Structures are given as C-alpha cells and as structure tokens.
Amino acid sequence: MPAEKSGQWEKLVRRMEQLLRLKSFPVAFKMLADKEELSSIPYLRRPEHKVSLCQLISLVRSFDWSVGADLDDFLFAACPSILGLRELPEYHRDGTFRSIVWVATKKDGQRYEQAIPRLPVDQYQAVAMAPLVYEPFEPDIVLIYGNPAQMMMLINALQFQDYQVMQFFCVGESSCSDAIARCYLDHKPSLSIPCYGERRYGHAQDDEMVMALPAGLMAKALAGLEALYRRGVRYPISFSGVEGDITAALPVSYTRLEEMLSKVRGMPHGVVVGLTGSIASGKSTVARRLVELGAHLIDFDLIARQVVEPGQPAYQEIVDYFGKQVLDDQGGLDRKKMSAIVFSDLEKRKKLEGFTHPRIYEEFFAQLQAITAKDPQGVVMVDVPLLVELNLMYLFEKNVVVYVTPEVQVERLMARDGISQDEAEQIMANQLGMDQKKGFADMVINNDGTPEQTEEQILALWDELKALAMAD
C-alpha cells in the first residue's frame, strides 16, 4: 500500500483532527515481518503483561503511546490469529470457543470463525502502533475513531472524487477484524462498529465507530474534507430545525439549481463557458486572445472588486463585521489586509463570501443578460479564478482550464514576481493544484509550450465554441 512521504503526516493529521474534531489520535498501524524491527521504533513500549489487541489500540489513541507486540504478548488466540501471527486453534475452528458465549451451537460457532477475515499466517511476526502525527514509521493502515456523524463525513470525503459505493461488514464480536484485517486484505477503507470486547477491554465509547484506511488514502480523505468544508458541509453538523422552513439551509442544488441554470443556459443559442487556471498559468492572456477573436468576457475578479467599493452594500457589511482595520487610508477596502485575516481562517472566509458572493452573482447575471440580449448566438467567456474552489462548474455548458505543469508554473511565478523558488512553491501550496483543476475541465489549453503552440490551441478552442454557440 502506498504511504505518504516522511515528514508530511503531521500537517495532514493536524488538519484532519481540526476538520473532524477528533477526540483521539489517528493510529498508525504496521505489521512487521521480523519482530526484531520493534526495537528500531523510537519510544516504543512493550506490554508488561499479556494483553488484547484492543487494549494496545486504546493505549495509542488515548495515552499517546507507541506500542508493539509479538505473539507472546497476546492473552488469547483470537487477537494474534486475526493478525496472522498464529494459526487458529482447533477449539476455535470447531466452534467450541464461540458457542460458549456468543452463539447457540458449535455449528454456528464454526460459521462465525469462518466469517472472520484474517491476515495470512507466517507472513508477520509482530505489530506496531503509534500516534500517526509523530511519524514513528510509515504505516500500512490508519485507524480513525469517531462518532457516526464524523464517520459519515469521512465517507463523504472519500467519495468526493472517484466515487465508489462503500460496503461495510460486521462479524459481531472480534469486529477489529472487520476494520484491520479487511482493510489489509481488500486495500479499501473499512468501517466497523467496535464490539463488546473493544468497549469493555479497549474502552471504546458508546458512540464510537472505527474506520481503517489504507495509508495512501489519507491525503484523499483530507482533500475531500477540505472540499466539502468549502461547500458548507462541516462537522459538527448544525441543526436547521425540524419545525422550521429549511429552504435557506439547503444547498443551491436542492432549491435553486433550475433557476440558476435557466439564467446561464437559457438562451436558445449561444454558449456560456467557464474559464479558469491558476496563478502564472497564463489564463488572462488566453482570455484576452479569445476576446480579440470575438468572445464576450465577464470577469469575476473585476466584479468582486466592484461590489466592495465604498457605497456598495457588501462594503458596509464587511466594515460592520471586520471593523475599520480592513480599510486603507482612502477608506476603501484593503485587499491585502482582508486576505491576511481570512487566509488561514475558513470561518471568517465563509463570512466574507456571505457578504460578497450574492452581489457578485447578481452582477454576473445582469451582465450576462445584457450581453445575450445583444448577441444571442455569442460566445460568453466567464473568467472565474476560483471556479473549481467555489464549485461553479455546474453553471456552465463547458469549462476551460488553462494548464501548466507545476514546474513551469514555479518558473513563471519566480520570473513574474521576482521571488525565490521557495516563495513561489509556498504560494502554490496554498492554492488548489493545477492537476486537480484539470480534472474538472471539459477543455484544456496547455500553456507549457511556445506562444505559437498556445495560439494553435486557442484557435481550435474558438472554432469549437463557435460551433457550440450556433448549434440548435
């Protein structure tokens, strides 16, 4: 299973803890082929008495310990057999063990044992666990504990890109196998309800569930959580009121999607196209060239500046909320001061967007209506720097991304702004990556090459857009 590069776990874990409000440490979990490897893990503690697997997990996520164990450290056969550290004893296989407490007959006990997923025997000699945030080793899988709402958020995050339905299992007692062994065997996220034993001996709480994730999916999970956060889907989940009108609390796709689409795509002919890129990608140059060819341009960034000018409603709302500290010497909004406040505070950023976005959309619809009234069969390019970040792709019939590779982007940003490579990379790290934006594009202008190569692509794009505009 692929894992994150060393040195990156702390930032990822801390951000995930913040977004999910986790109560306990995500657990790095690793199976070792040689038990001697335990001695190389920093600050690792070995049990001083025989233990269960769920006790070890709880020591990590609650006590902040790194722990390790081999076969001799386990109290009974069930735990090490799930990890492949030993064969399952005959009195388990014939159903005796399970029939004493958990099922009615030995036949039921046999079916029970056969249903429990287990790692292959003789492949491993030991297990190591630690708080992932400390990066003690590169984990195979990560265990995350949370309540049902937090688990639902994590599922939504994993499904955000490359959607797949998630199927989960419950063997009952020994449910640690559903999380740990099944994740190892299937290489997929595995959700489990902690069993009686994990609650009695491992102190899992009444409201807790656990998900095991292949380590390589942690970055995807965080990216999904970030994307959902920007779209207003967050934990803790706020209540809108069971007896009230929930219209205002619903996403636009539930209530106003048809209305908004009719405003943008309501022309009998013509086409409205979203255009985006990233810093130093050359998006503005492409936009200017399309205007020269005959396209109409609506610039969201320009509109965003206009709606916060003194005298505009959004201006007063911003000053009332953030204070006069965000103004420049002439009384206008100081965008650098404003950016510094909202850059690392998503709550304040959402508040700012609440003041500005409704006015931006109003002006956008007004400009679009004026253009289409004059040129019903025209091509309207809507330049939206944060098209993907704001999830506005759905508005447009086609979306165009002006793309450059990160290497070229760094070089051009350094040359344009006279900054160092580290400064350029830091700026880019705080933006959605070009490859991610490219994934949302219907059409791509690759601006890595020469001006002549870019021009050739622009002309081909223009021909395609004109054909769309004229189509019935």
C-alpha positions as CSV (number, residue, x, y, z in Angstrom):
1,M,0.0,0.0,0.0
2,P,1.4,3.4,-0.9
3,A,2.1,5.8,2.0
4,E,2.7,9.5,2.5
5,K,6.3,10.7,2.2
6,S,8.1,11.1,5.5
7,G,7.6,14.5,7.1
8,Q,4.1,15.1,5.7
9,W,2.0,13.2,8.2
10,E,1.9,15.9,11.0
11,K,0.4,18.6,8.8
12,L,-2.1,16.2,7.3
13,V,-3.2,14.7,10.6
14,R,-3.5,18.1,12.4
15,R,-5.7,19.4,9.7
16,M,-7.9,16.3,9.7
17,E,-8.2,16.5,13.5
18,Q,-9.3,20.1,13.1
19,L,-11.9,19.4,10.4
20,L,-13.4,16.3,12.1
21,R,-12.9,17.5,15.7
22,L,-11.4,14.1,16.6
23,K,-11.2,13.2,20.3
24,S,-8.3,10.7,19.9
25,F,-5.2,10.3,17.9
26,P,-5.4,8.6,14.4
27,V,-3.5,5.4,14.9
28,A,-0.6,4.4,12.6
29,F,-0.7,0.6,12.3
30,K,2.0,-1.6,10.8
31,M,2.6,-5.3,10.6
32,L,6.3,-6.3,10.8
33,A,7.8,-9.4,9.1
34,D,10.5,-9.5,11.7
35,K,9.8,-8.9,15.4
36,E,13.3,-7.5,15.8
37,E,12.1,-4.4,13.9
38,L,10.2,-3.4,17.0
39,S,13.5,-2.3,18.7
40,S,14.1,0.2,15.9
41,I,10.9,2.2,16.5
42,P,11.6,5.3,18.7
43,Y,10.0,5.4,22.2
44,L,8.1,2.1,21.6
45,R,6.7,0.4,24.7
46,R,6.2,-3.3,25.1
47,P,3.4,-4.8,27.2
48,E,4.4,-5.8,30.8
49,H,1.7,-8.4,30.9
50,K,-0.5,-10.3,28.4
51,V,-2.8,-8.0,26.5
52,S,-5.6,-7.9,23.9
53,L,-5.3,-6.1,20.6
54,C,-8.0,-3.6,21.6
55,Q,-6.0,-2.6,24.7
56,L,-3.0,-1.8,22.6
57,I,-5.0,0.4,20.2
58,S,-6.5,2.3,23.2
59,L,-3.1,2.9,24.7
60,V,-2.1,4.6,21.4
61,R,-5.1,6.7,20.8
62,S,-5.8,7.7,24.4
63,F,-2.4,7.5,26.2
64,D,-0.3,9.0,23.4
65,W,2.0,5.9,23.4
66,S,3.8,4.0,20.7
67,V,3.3,0.3,21.4
68,G,4.4,-3.0,19.8
69,A,3.7,-6.7,20.4
70,D,4.6,-10.1,19.1
71,L,2.8,-13.4,19.5
72,D,4.0,-14.0,23.1
73,D,2.4,-10.7,24.3
74,F,-1.2,-11.6,23.5
75,L,-3.5,-13.0,26.1
76,F,-5.5,-15.4,24.0
77,A,-5.6,-16.8,20.5
78,A,-8.3,-14.7,18.8
79,C,-6.2,-11.5,18.5
80,P,-3.0,-12.9,17.1
81,S,-4.9,-15.2,14.7
82,I,-6.6,-12.2,13.2
83,L,-3.2,-10.6,12.6
84,G,-1.8,-13.8,11.1
85,L,0.7,-14.3,14.0
86,R,-0.6,-17.8,14.6
87,E,-2.9,-20.5,13.4
88,L,-6.4,-20.6,14.8
89,P,-6.6,-23.4,17.4
90,E,-8.8,-26.4,16.8
91,Y,-11.2,-25.4,19.6
92,H,-11.9,-22.2,17.7
93,R,-12.2,-23.9,14.3
94,D,-14.7,-26.5,15.5
95,G,-17.0,-23.7,17.0
96,T,-16.4,-24.5,20.7
97,F,-14.9,-21.1,21.6
98,R,-17.7,-19.0,20.1
99,S,-20.5,-21.4,21.3
100,I,-19.7,-20.9,24.9
101,V,-20.8,-17.2,24.9
102,W,-21.6,-15.7,21.5
103,V,-23.7,-18.2,19.6
104,A,-26.2,-21.0,20.3
105,T,-24.4,-24.0,18.8
106,K,-21.0,-25.2,17.7
107,K,-22.2,-25.2,14.1
108,D,-23.0,-21.5,14.5
109,G,-19.5,-21.1,16.0
110,Q,-17.9,-22.7,13.0
111,R,-19.7,-20.3,10.7
112,Y,-18.7,-17.4,12.9
113,E,-15.0,-18.3,12.8
114,Q,-15.1,-18.8,9.0
115,A,-16.6,-15.4,8.5
116,I,-13.8,-13.5,10.4
117,P,-11.2,-12.1,8.0
118,R,-7.6,-12.8,9.0
119,L,-4.2,-12.0,7.7
120,P,-2.1,-14.8,6.2
121,V,-0.3,-16.9,8.7
122,D,3.5,-16.8,8.9
123,Q,3.7,-13.5,6.9
124,Y,4.3,-11.4,10.0
125,Q,5.9,-11.7,13.4
126,A,4.8,-8.5,15.2
127,V,2.6,-5.5,15.1
128,A,3.5,-1.8,15.9
129,M,1.1,1.1,16.6
130,A,1.7,4.8,17.3
131,P,0.0,8.2,17.0
132,L,0.3,8.9,13.3
133,V,1.1,12.6,14.0
134,Y,4.5,11.7,15.4
135,E,5.5,9.9,12.2
136,P,7.3,7.0,14.0
137,F,7.2,4.8,10.9
138,E,5.4,4.6,7.6
139,P,2.1,2.9,8.4
140,D,0.3,0.2,6.4
141,I,-3.1,1.4,7.5
142,V,-4.5,4.2,9.8
143,L,-7.3,3.7,12.4
144,I,-9.6,6.6,13.0
145,Y,-12.2,6.6,15.8
146,G,-15.2,8.9,15.8
147,N,-19.0,9.1,16.2
148,P,-21.4,8.2,13.4
149,A,-21.6,11.8,12.1
150,Q,-17.8,12.0,11.9
151,M,-17.6,8.7,10.1
152,M,-20.3,9.9,7.7
153,M,-18.2,13.0,6.9
154,L,-15.2,10.8,6.4
155,I,-17.1,8.5,4.0
156,N,-18.4,11.6,2.1
157,A,-14.8,12.9,1.8
158,L,-13.5,9.6,0.4
159,Q,-16.4,9.5,-2.1
160,F,-15.9,13.1,-3.2
161,Q,-13.6,12.2,-6.1
162,D,-13.7,8.9,-8.0
163,Y,-17.0,8.0,-6.3
164,Q,-17.5,4.4,-5.2
165,V,-20.2,3.0,-3.1
166,M,-18.8,1.7,0.2
167,Q,-19.8,-1.7,1.6
168,F,-19.1,-2.5,5.2
169,F,-19.4,-5.7,7.3
170,C,-20.0,-6.7,10.8
171,V,-18.9,-10.1,12.1
172,G,-20.0,-9.1,15.6
173,E,-17.6,-9.9,18.4
174,S,-14.0,-9.6,17.1
175,S,-15.1,-6.7,14.9
176,C,-11.4,-5.4,14.9
177,S,-11.0,-7.9,12.1
178,D,-13.6,-6.0,10.1
179,A,-11.5,-2.8,10.3
180,I,-7.9,-4.1,10.4
181,A,-7.8,-7.4,8.6
182,R,-10.4,-6.5,5.9
183,C,-8.6,-3.2,5.1
184,Y,-5.3,-5.1,4.7
185,L,-6.9,-7.8,2.5
186,D,-9.1,-5.5,0.3
187,H,-6.9,-2.4,0.3
188,K,-10.1,-0.4,0.8
189,P,-11.5,1.7,3.7
190,S,-13.3,-0.5,6.2
191,L,-15.8,0.8,8.7
192,S,-16.7,-1.2,11.8
193,I,-18.8,-0.9,15.0
194,P,-16.4,-1.7,17.9
195,C,-17.5,-4.9,19.5
196,Y,-18.4,-5.7,23.1
197,G,-14.8,-6.7,23.8
198,E,-13.3,-3.5,22.4
199,R,-15.7,-1.5,24.5
200,R,-15.1,-3.5,27.7
201,Y,-11.4,-4.0,27.4
202,G,-10.3,-1.4,24.9
203,H,-12.6,1.4,26.3
204,A,-14.2,2.3,23.0
205,Q,-17.0,4.7,23.9
206,D,-20.7,4.1,23.3
207,D,-20.9,6.5,20.4
208,E,-17.7,5.5,18.7
209,M,-17.1,3.7,15.4
210,V,-13.8,3.0,13.7
211,M,-12.6,3.2,10.2
212,A,-9.4,1.6,8.9
213,L,-7.9,3.4,5.9
214,P,-5.0,2.3,3.7
215,A,-2.3,4.9,4.4
216,G,-2.2,6.0,0.8
217,L,-5.9,7.2,1.0
218,M,-5.3,9.6,3.9
219,A,-4.4,12.5,1.6
220,K,-7.5,11.8,-0.5
221,A,-9.7,11.8,2.7
222,L,-8.3,15.2,3.7
223,A,-8.7,16.7,0.3
224,G,-12.3,15.6,0.3
225,L,-12.9,17.0,3.8
226,E,-11.4,20.4,2.6
227,A,-13.6,20.4,-0.5
228,L,-16.7,19.7,1.5
229,Y,-15.8,22.3,4.0
230,R,-15.6,24.9,1.3
231,R,-19.1,23.9,0.1
232,G,-20.5,24.3,3.6
233,V,-20.6,20.6,4.6
234,R,-18.8,20.6,8.0
235,Y,-18.6,18.9,11.4
236,P,-20.1,19.5,13.8
237,I,-23.3,19.4,11.7
238,S,-25.5,22.3,12.6
239,F,-29.3,21.8,13.1
240,S,-31.7,23.7,10.9
241,G,-34.8,22.9,12.9
242,V,-37.3,20.2,12.4
243,E,-40.3,22.5,12.5
244,G,-38.9,25.4,10.6
245,D,-38.5,26.3,6.9
246,I,-35.2,24.7,5.9
247,T,-35.1,26.3,2.4
248,A,-32.3,28.7,3.4
249,A,-30.2,25.9,4.9
250,L,-30.3,23.7,1.8
251,P,-27.6,23.8,-0.9
252,V,-28.5,25.6,-4.1
253,S,-28.7,22.3,-6.0
254,Y,-31.7,21.3,-3.9
255,T,-33.7,24.6,-4.3
256,R,-32.4,27.0,-6.9
257,L,-30.5,24.9,-9.4
258,E,-33.1,25.0,-12.1
259,E,-33.5,28.8,-11.7
260,M,-29.7,29.4,-11.9
261,L,-29.2,27.2,-14.8
262,S,-32.0,28.9,-16.7
263,K,-30.3,32.2,-16.2
264,V,-27.0,30.9,-17.6
265,R,-28.1,28.3,-20.2
266,G,-31.5,29.7,-21.0
267,M,-30.5,31.1,-24.4
268,P,-31.9,29.3,-27.5
269,H,-28.4,29.6,-29.0
270,G,-25.0,30.8,-27.8
271,V,-22.8,29.3,-25.2
272,V,-21.6,30.4,-21.8
273,V,-18.2,29.0,-20.8
274,G,-16.3,29.0,-17.5
275,L,-12.6,29.8,-17.8
276,T,-10.1,29.2,-15.0
277,G,-6.5,28.5,-14.3
278,S,-4.0,29.1,-11.5
279,I,-1.5,31.8,-10.7
280,A,1.0,32.3,-13.5
281,S,-0.8,29.8,-15.8
282,G,-1.5,32.5,-18.5
283,K,-5.3,32.5,-18.1
284,S,-5.6,36.3,-18.5
285,T,-3.6,36.1,-21.8
286,V,-5.8,33.4,-23.1
287,A,-8.9,35.4,-22.1
288,R,-7.6,38.5,-23.9
289,R,-7.0,36.5,-27.1
290,L,-10.5,35.0,-27.1
291,V,-11.9,38.5,-26.8
292,E,-9.9,39.5,-29.8
293,L,-11.4,36.6,-31.7
294,G,-14.9,37.8,-30.8
295,A,-15.8,36.3,-27.4
296,H,-17.6,38.4,-24.8
297,L,-15.8,38.4,-21.4
298,I,-17.3,38.6,-17.9
299,D,-14.5,38.9,-15.3
300,F,-15.5,37.7,-11.8
301,D,-12.4,39.2,-10.2
302,L,-13.3,42.6,-11.6
303,I,-16.9,42.2,-10.3
304,A,-15.6,41.1,-6.9
305,R,-13.7,44.4,-6.7
306,Q,-16.7,46.5,-7.8
307,V,-19.1,45.0,-5.2
308,V,-16.9,46.0,-2.3
309,E,-16.4,49.6,-3.3
310,P,-17.5,52.3,-0.8
311,G,-21.2,52.8,-1.0
312,Q,-21.9,49.3,-2.0
313,P,-24.0,47.1,0.4
314,A,-21.2,44.4,0.7
315,Y,-18.7,47.2,1.7
316,Q,-20.8,48.2,4.7
317,E,-21.4,44.7,5.8
318,I,-17.7,43.9,5.7
319,V,-16.8,47.0,7.7
320,D,-19.5,46.3,10.2
321,Y,-18.3,42.8,10.8
322,F,-14.5,43.1,10.4
323,G,-14.0,46.7,11.6
324,K,-12.3,49.7,10.0
325,Q,-8.9,47.8,10.3
326,V,-9.6,46.4,6.9
327,L,-9.7,49.8,5.2
328,D,-6.9,51.7,3.5
329,D,-6.0,55.3,4.0
330,Q,-8.6,56.5,1.5
331,G,-11.4,54.5,3.1
332,G,-11.5,51.7,0.5
333,L,-11.2,48.0,1.3
334,D,-7.5,47.0,1.7
335,R,-7.5,43.6,-0.1
336,K,-4.1,42.6,1.4
337,K,-5.3,43.3,5.0
338,M,-8.5,41.4,4.2
339,S,-6.6,38.5,2.7
340,A,-4.3,38.3,5.8
341,I,-7.4,37.9,8.0
342,V,-9.3,35.3,6.0
343,F,-6.3,33.4,4.6
344,S,-6.0,30.9,7.4
345,D,-9.4,31.2,8.9
346,L,-12.0,29.4,6.9
347,E,-14.9,30.6,9.1
348,K,-14.0,34.2,8.5
349,R,-13.5,33.5,4.8
350,K,-17.0,32.0,4.6
351,K,-18.4,35.1,6.4
352,L,-16.7,37.3,3.8
353,E,-18.1,35.2,1.0
354,G,-21.5,35.5,2.5
355,F,-21.3,39.3,2.1
356,T,-19.8,39.3,-1.4
357,H,-21.0,36.3,-3.3
358,P,-24.7,37.1,-3.6
359,R,-23.7,40.6,-5.0
360,I,-21.2,39.0,-7.4
361,Y,-23.8,36.6,-8.8
362,E,-26.4,39.4,-9.1
363,E,-23.9,41.5,-11.2
364,F,-22.9,38.4,-13.2
365,F,-26.4,37.6,-14.1
366,A,-27.1,41.3,-15.1
367,Q,-24.0,41.4,-17.3
368,L,-24.9,38.1,-18.9
369,Q,-28.4,39.2,-19.6
370,A,-27.2,42.4,-21.3
371,I,-24.7,40.5,-23.5
372,T,-27.1,37.8,-24.6
373,A,-29.7,40.4,-25.4
374,K,-27.4,42.0,-27.9
375,D,-25.8,38.8,-29.2
376,P,-28.0,35.7,-28.6
377,Q,-25.6,33.5,-30.6
378,G,-22.4,34.8,-28.9
379,V,-19.7,33.0,-27.0
380,V,-19.5,34.3,-23.4
381,M,-16.3,33.6,-21.5
382,V,-16.7,33.9,-17.8
383,D,-13.3,34.3,-16.2
384,V,-13.6,32.8,-12.6
385,P,-10.2,32.4,-10.9
386,L,-11.8,30.2,-8.2
387,L,-14.1,28.3,-10.5
388,V,-13.3,24.9,-9.1
389,E,-12.8,26.1,-5.5
390,L,-16.3,27.7,-5.4
391,N,-17.9,24.7,-7.2
392,L,-19.3,26.8,-10.0
393,M,-18.5,24.3,-12.8
394,Y,-22.2,23.2,-12.9
395,L,-23.3,26.7,-14.1
396,F,-21.6,26.5,-17.5
397,E,-22.1,24.3,-20.5
398,K,-18.4,23.9,-20.8
399,N,-15.4,24.6,-18.6
400,V,-12.0,25.5,-19.8
401,V,-8.8,25.2,-17.8
402,V,-5.6,27.0,-18.8
403,Y,-3.0,24.5,-17.7
404,V,0.7,24.5,-17.0
405,T,2.8,21.9,-15.2
406,P,3.9,22.8,-11.6
407,E,7.5,23.1,-12.7
408,V,6.6,25.7,-15.4
409,Q,4.3,27.5,-13.0
410,V,7.1,27.9,-10.5
411,E,9.5,29.2,-13.1
412,R,7.0,31.8,-14.4
413,L,5.9,32.9,-11.0
414,M,9.5,33.5,-10.0
415,A,10.2,35.5,-13.1
416,R,7.0,37.5,-13.0
417,D,7.1,38.5,-9.3
418,G,10.9,38.4,-8.7
419,I,10.6,35.9,-5.9
420,S,12.6,32.8,-4.8
421,Q,11.6,29.2,-5.6
422,D,10.6,28.6,-2.0
423,E,8.3,31.6,-2.0
424,A,6.8,30.5,-5.3
425,E,6.2,27.0,-4.1
426,Q,4.7,28.3,-0.9
427,I,2.2,30.4,-2.8
428,M,1.3,27.5,-5.0
429,A,0.9,25.2,-2.0
430,N,-1.9,27.4,-0.7
431,Q,-3.9,27.0,-3.9
432,L,-5.7,24.1,-5.4
433,G,-3.2,22.2,-7.6
434,M,-3.3,22.5,-11.4
435,D,-3.8,18.8,-11.9
436,Q,-6.8,18.9,-9.6
437,K,-8.3,21.7,-11.6
438,K,-7.5,20.0,-14.9
439,G,-9.6,17.0,-13.7
440,F,-12.8,19.2,-13.8
441,A,-12.1,20.6,-17.3
442,D,-14.1,19.9,-20.4
443,M,-11.5,21.6,-22.5
444,V,-7.8,22.3,-21.7
445,I,-5.4,24.8,-23.0
446,N,-1.9,23.5,-22.3
447,N,0.2,26.6,-21.9
448,D,3.5,24.9,-21.2
449,G,4.9,25.4,-24.7
450,T,5.6,28.3,-27.0
451,P,3.2,31.2,-27.8
452,E,2.7,29.7,-31.2
453,Q,1.6,26.4,-29.7
454,T,-0.8,28.1,-27.3
455,E,-2.2,30.2,-30.2
456,E,-2.9,27.0,-32.2
457,Q,-4.9,25.6,-29.2
458,I,-6.8,28.8,-28.7
459,L,-7.9,28.9,-32.4
460,A,-9.0,25.3,-32.2
461,L,-11.0,26.1,-29.0
462,W,-12.6,29.1,-30.6
463,D,-13.8,27.1,-33.6
464,E,-15.3,24.5,-31.2
465,L,-17.0,27.2,-29.1
466,K,-18.4,29.0,-32.1
467,A,-19.8,25.7,-33.4
468,L,-21.5,25.1,-30.0
469,A,-22.9,28.6,-30.0
470,M,-24.5,28.1,-33.4
471,A,-25.9,24.7,-32.7
472,D,-29.6,24.1,-32.3
